[in-house]
């Protein structure tokens, strides 16, 4: 176990192999550990780092670091401490959003970017790739970071098409909604219970703690997918020692989509029962119970999709077709993403959910290797068979 | 979980084995050649020794024979890492007193499974 000190707190990481550096950043449900198979395979050619973000795994549990911007700052500080000038980033879920934001801020330091199950939600009317005018990194909307802080106003230089409230409401296409419902229905069937209707399932529990909607007096209109009956009584928010004081409402489609922010409830809702679930449960239990809620809360106003459109480096986005936690983009979004920029690829693992690196170890790892080496990432595809050579 | 001594001269492979076994729950002690393994084994008394065949200073065969003549470690199972297709290497290793061999190249999860099987046979949890 290796650790460094950042911001007077411990950051746990593991490193394996020699060669050009690759940093693997985990997501909301887990820790560095689910990168182990990928690290084992990549280590023959690359120096692979996997770190625990603030609040996760064995890294520090100071609640002041749990916000989205702090996680991005952690990645920056980690690279500085490790003496890494440039790195290929591979991020999953939260780690993907962190990697995208980091690459937006430091495009010269990220020659390649791979994002696995990134949170892609429309925050505004569909972007026309031909006219997309990305916001400069120094003018990006800053998410609420410190839990005791307030969500800042959107900066004046935000794109002009996100001005009205109706336009900033998250958009979930019919196709995406149906796909999520189908995935959750399948999940519920496996769990032995039939899902409720979307209307019933979308009704929040009565013991829901105060949320920003309640604080602002606005009525939330979440596009919450159907919850399996067995999980319908899961609290929407875990009990926290404090609640962020939210003065300005910013769109947070991720929060609305997830419904609950309770770590174990999320895990059981979105991950198939089996050995992977058991392993992930151990890691999720290790995480601070507040970190998911606070990082999702502080994600308000972050437009990962728009940032992804604007990145200049070769980028590969990977999704699980049946991922109900962070669903793959719909056809329209996919087409726009692919058409918006060169050297970009979007690959969907057909039978996977939220953890392709565990559900399809060999093809996923092969894909990462291809991504790291391909001159044009738009040409790479999933390859089913692969054998690693040690010598 | 078990205490495993690995003797492997190639750093990348040694690190990979260490990483793999460590996160499978084992305690790992590393040696970079046969002589170092012979020196370390009586000190740490591992449950299992995993050893490459071709190493500088002392080969795996020589180290195996030496260890099998040392009272306090002679019963520790030794498993060789042997390159695929080298049947003569396997035979020589088994003649030297090794319990088993694992072929290179190996997938990390296969290594973990084989080690677990061998430990179970020896009643080591």
Interface residues (C-beta under 8 A of the other chain):
Chain A: X14 X16 X17 X18 X33 X36 X37 X39 X40 X41 X43 X44 X361 X387 X388 X389 X390 X391
Chain B: X11 X12 X13 X15 X16 X19 X20 X23 X83 X104 X105 X106 X107 X108 X109
